[in-house]
Amino acid sequence: MSDYLSDQKPDFNRIVEFFKKDLSSLRIGRATPSLVEEIMVEAYGTLTPLNQLASISITDPKTLTIQPWDKNSLKAIEVALQKADLGCSPIINDNTIIISLPPLTEETRISVIKKMRQKMEEAKISIRGQREKVKEDIINEEKDKIISEDDKFKRLEDLDEIVKMYNEQLKSLTEKKEEEIMKI
């Protein structure tokens, strides 16, 4: 593989890392801070991620506890959590918010899997977009006589291998997560 294409790998890696982060925000039956930490809360006149307004902890496998650093933001956090469609209602207890996650039903599991597959398709589209950008650069280099026609075809072939590898990585992550979701 050429050095040129090795230099392009970080861009593809960012897409996969973003997809992993997206997957971690899916509700799979266990409480995890990643379910709520990126929820945007209207606080102090701006939209702010929840993890910048409160500490989020796991009380037990089905319960999250959110403790705002400023008790004045408690109501705004509650409203944002209700809008987030987590499948449960937040409960305010003194200066904390408790979220008890109900067990996933078969219908909910299927819905989560559909959402996950949609996220995978979005990630694949991003990979294709990145591939097109790199492909265009390779073709332009050949037109500008920076590389030979043989080098162009070799780079395009290597690019297709890289794209195939990253698509397989997305598929593998999706299958693993689907297995985890369907586990009762």
C-alpha positions in Angstrom: 0.0 0.0 0.0 1.3 3.4 -0.9 2.2 6.0 1.7 -0.4 8.3 0.1 -3.2 5.9 1.1 -1.7 5.3 4.5 -2.0 9.0 5.1 -5.7 8.7 4.3 -6.4 6.0 7.0 -7.0 8.5 9.9 -10.0 9.9 8.0 -11.5 6.5 7.7 -10.7 5.7 11.3 -12.6 8.8 12.4 -15.7 7.5 10.7 -15.4 4.1 12.4 -14.8 5.7 15.8 -17.8 8.0 15.3 -19.9 4.9 14.5 -18.6 3.1 17.6 -19.6 6.1 19.7 -23.1 6.0 18.0 -23.4 2.4 18.9 -22.6 3.0 22.5 -25.5 5.4 22.8 -28.0 2.8 21.8 -30.1 1.4 24.6 -29.4 -2.3 25.0 -31.0 -3.2 28.3 -28.2 -2.1 30.7 -27.6 1.3 32.2 -24.6 3.1 30.7 -23.6 6.7 31.0 -23.2 6.9 27.2 -27.0 6.6 26.9 -27.5 10.1 28.2 -24.1 12.0 28.3 -24.5 13.5 24.8 -28.1 14.6 25.3 -28.3 18.4 24.7 -29.8 20.4 27.5 -31.0 24.0 27.2 -29.0 25.6 30.0 -27.6 29.1 30.6 -29.1 30.1 27.2 -27.2 27.6 25.1 -27.5 23.9 24.3 -24.9 22.0 26.4 -24.2 18.2 26.5 -25.5 16.6 29.7 -22.1 15.4 30.7 -20.9 19.0 31.0 -23.7 19.8 33.4 -23.8 16.9 35.7 -22.1 13.7 36.9 -23.6 10.5 35.6 -23.3 7.3 37.5 -24.6 3.8 37.4 -26.5 2.8 40.5 -27.3 -0.7 39.4 -27.4 -2.5 36.0 -30.8 -0.9 35.2 -30.5 2.5 36.9 -28.6 5.8 36.1 -28.2 8.6 38.6 -27.6 12.1 37.3 -26.4 14.7 39.8 -26.3 18.3 38.3 -23.4 20.4 39.5 -25.8 23.4 39.6 -29.2 22.5 41.1 -30.8 25.3 39.0 -30.3 23.2 35.9 -32.2 20.3 37.3 -35.5 21.1 35.6 -33.8 21.8 32.2 -32.0 18.4 32.5 -35.3 16.7 33.3 -37.0 18.3 30.2 -34.1 17.2 27.9 -34.3 13.7 29.2 -38.0 13.5 28.6 -37.5 14.7 25.0 -34.7 12.2 24.4 -37.1 9.3 24.0 -35.2 6.9 26.3 -38.3 4.7 26.8 -38.6 5.7 30.5 -39.3 8.8 32.6 -36.8 10.6 34.7 -37.6 10.8 38.4 -36.4 13.8 40.5 -35.3 12.8 44.0 -33.9 15.8 46.0 -31.1 17.2 43.8 -30.6 14.1 41.7 -32.4 12.6 38.7 -32.9 8.8 38.6 -33.5 7.0 35.4 -34.7 3.4 35.8 -34.5 1.5 32.5 -37.3 -1.0 31.9 -36.3 -4.4 30.4 -36.2 -4.4 26.6 -39.2 -6.1 24.9 -38.9 -8.0 21.7 -40.4 -5.0 19.8 -38.0 -2.6 21.4 -35.0 -4.8 20.6 -36.1 -4.9 16.9 -36.5 -1.2 16.9 -33.0 -0.7 18.3 -31.6 -3.0 15.7 -33.3 -1.0 12.9 -31.8 2.2 14.3 -28.4 0.5 14.6 -28.5 -0.6 10.9 -29.5 2.9 9.9 -26.5 4.2 11.7 -24.3 1.6 9.9 -25.7 2.8 6.5 -24.9 6.4 7.5 -21.3 5.3 8.4 -21.0 3.4 5.0 -22.1 6.5 3.2 -19.5 8.5 5.0 -16.8 6.0 4.0 -18.0 6.1 0.4 -17.8 9.9 0.5 -14.3 9.8 1.8 -13.4 7.2 -0.9 -14.8 9.5 -3.6 -12.7 12.4 -2.2 -9.5 10.3 -2.2 -10.3 8.9 -5.7 -10.8 12.4 -7.1 -7.4 13.4 -5.6 -5.7 10.4 -7.2 -7.3 11.1 -10.6 -6.2 14.8 -10.4 -2.7 13.8 -9.6 -2.5 11.6 -12.7 -4.0 14.4 -14.8 -1.4 16.8 -13.4 1.3 14.3 -14.3 2.4 13.9 -10.6 1.8 10.1 -10.8 1.8 7.7 -13.7 -1.3 6.0 -15.0 -0.1 2.7 -13.6 0.3 4.3 -10.2 -3.2 5.7 -10.4 -4.6 2.3 -11.0 -2.6 0.8 -8.2 -3.7 3.5 -5.8 -7.3 3.0 -6.8 -7.0 -0.7 -6.3 -5.5 -0.2 -2.9 -8.2 2.4 -2.1 -10.9 -0.2 -2.9 -9.2 -2.7 -0.5 -9.1 -0.1 2.3 -12.8 0.7 1.8 -13.6 -3.0 1.8 -11.7 -3.4 5.0 -13.5 -0.6 6.8 -16.9 -1.7 5.6 -16.1 -5.2 7.0 -15.1 -3.5 10.3 -18.5 -1.7 10.4 -20.3 -5.0 9.6 -18.5 -6.8 12.3 -19.2 -4.1 14.9 -22.9 -4.2 13.9 -23.2 -8.0 14.1 -21.5 -8.0 17.6 -23.8 -5.3 18.9 -26.9 -7.0 17.4 -25.9 -10.2 19.2 -25.6 -8.2 22.4 -29.0 -6.6 21.9 -30.8 -9.9 21.2 -29.3 -11.6 24.3 -32.0 -11.9 26.9 
